[in-house]
Amino acid sequence: MRLNGSLSRVFFYIHFFCNFAVQFKILKMTREEIANRINTVLAEDFEVKLESINPEASMKEVLDLDSLDYVDLVVLLEQNFGLRVKGSDFAEISTFEDFYQYIFRHIN
């Protein structure tokens, strides 16, 4: 199901990632493990093939992101990874590699 900004969907993600963080100790995960988990979740939720998500690919193009989707991503990062994200942070993120690096830098 594609993210649509609904409150119930956001709560689902919060619950999912909080459980994931506790269960798999996200703070001790390797960069590759974090990237693989992010890829799986994004592929399922944005209804894209997992193979289309690669480090060099554009997040906006592959996931067909609009402004509401970016808001949902910010909420997910803040609630599930404990990251405080500013809108300007996303200005520097264009590829999946940029996204992985951003998350990895801020949780380690």
C-alpha positions as CSV (number, residue, x, y, z in Angstrom):
1,M,0.0,0.0,0.0
2,R,1.3,3.4,-0.9
3,L,1.9,6.0,1.8
4,N,-0.9,8.5,1.7
5,G,-0.2,10.6,4.8
6,S,-3.0,9.1,6.9
7,L,-2.6,9.2,10.6
8,S,-3.3,5.5,11.0
9,R,-0.6,4.6,8.5
10,V,2.0,6.8,10.3
11,F,1.1,5.0,13.6
12,F,1.6,1.7,11.9
13,Y,5.1,2.7,10.8
14,I,5.9,4.1,14.3
15,H,4.8,0.8,15.8
16,F,6.6,-1.3,13.2
17,F,10.0,0.5,13.5
18,C,9.9,0.8,17.3
19,N,9.4,-3.0,17.5
20,F,12.1,-3.4,14.9
21,A,14.6,-1.2,16.7
22,V,14.0,-3.1,20.0
23,Q,14.0,-6.5,18.5
24,F,17.1,-6.1,16.3
25,K,19.0,-3.5,18.2
26,I,19.2,-1.0,15.4
27,L,21.9,1.0,17.0
28,K,24.3,-1.9,16.6
29,M,23.3,-2.9,13.0
30,T,25.8,-2.5,10.2
31,R,25.2,0.0,7.4
32,E,24.4,-2.9,5.1
33,E,21.8,-4.3,7.5
34,I,20.2,-0.9,7.9
35,A,20.1,-0.4,4.1
36,N,18.6,-3.8,3.4
37,R,15.9,-3.3,6.0
38,I,15.1,0.2,4.7
39,N,14.9,-1.2,1.1
40,T,12.5,-4.0,2.1
41,V,10.1,-1.7,3.9
42,L,10.2,1.0,1.2
43,A,9.7,-1.6,-1.6
44,E,6.6,-3.0,0.2
45,D,5.1,0.3,1.1
46,F,5.7,2.2,-2.1
47,E,4.8,-0.9,-4.2
48,V,8.1,-1.0,-6.2
49,K,10.3,-3.9,-7.0
50,L,13.1,-4.4,-4.5
51,E,15.5,-4.6,-7.4
52,S,14.7,-1.1,-8.5
53,I,16.1,0.3,-5.2
54,N,19.8,0.6,-5.4
55,P,22.3,3.0,-3.9
56,E,22.7,5.1,-7.0
57,A,19.0,5.4,-7.8
58,S,17.0,8.5,-7.2
59,M,14.6,8.1,-4.3
60,K,12.1,10.6,-5.7
61,E,11.9,8.8,-9.1
62,V,11.9,5.2,-7.9
63,L,9.4,5.8,-5.1
64,D,7.4,8.5,-7.0
65,L,7.6,10.7,-3.9
66,D,5.4,13.8,-3.5
67,S,5.6,16.4,-0.7
68,L,3.3,14.3,1.6
69,D,5.5,11.3,1.2
70,Y,8.5,13.3,2.3
71,V,6.6,14.4,5.4
72,D,5.9,10.8,6.2
73,L,9.6,9.9,5.8
74,V,10.5,12.7,8.2
75,V,8.0,11.4,10.8
76,L,9.4,7.9,10.3
77,L,12.9,9.0,10.9
78,E,12.0,11.0,14.0
79,Q,9.8,8.4,15.6
80,N,11.6,5.3,14.6
81,F,15.3,6.2,14.5
82,G,15.1,9.0,17.1
83,L,16.4,11.4,14.5
84,R,15.5,15.1,14.5
85,V,15.2,16.0,10.9
86,K,14.9,19.5,9.4
87,G,13.4,20.1,6.0
88,S,16.8,21.3,4.9
89,D,18.3,17.9,5.6
90,F,16.3,16.3,2.8
91,A,17.6,18.9,0.4
92,E,20.9,17.0,0.5
93,I,19.3,13.6,0.0
94,S,18.6,12.5,-3.5
95,T,19.8,8.9,-3.9
96,F,19.2,5.9,-1.7
97,E,22.9,6.0,-0.8
98,D,22.4,9.5,0.5
99,F,19.5,8.3,2.6
100,Y,21.4,5.3,4.0
101,Q,24.4,7.5,4.9
102,Y,22.1,10.1,6.6
103,I,20.5,7.5,8.8
104,F,23.7,5.7,9.5
105,R,25.6,8.9,10.5
106,H,22.9,10.0,12.8
107,I,22.2,6.7,14.6
108,N,25.8,5.7,15.2
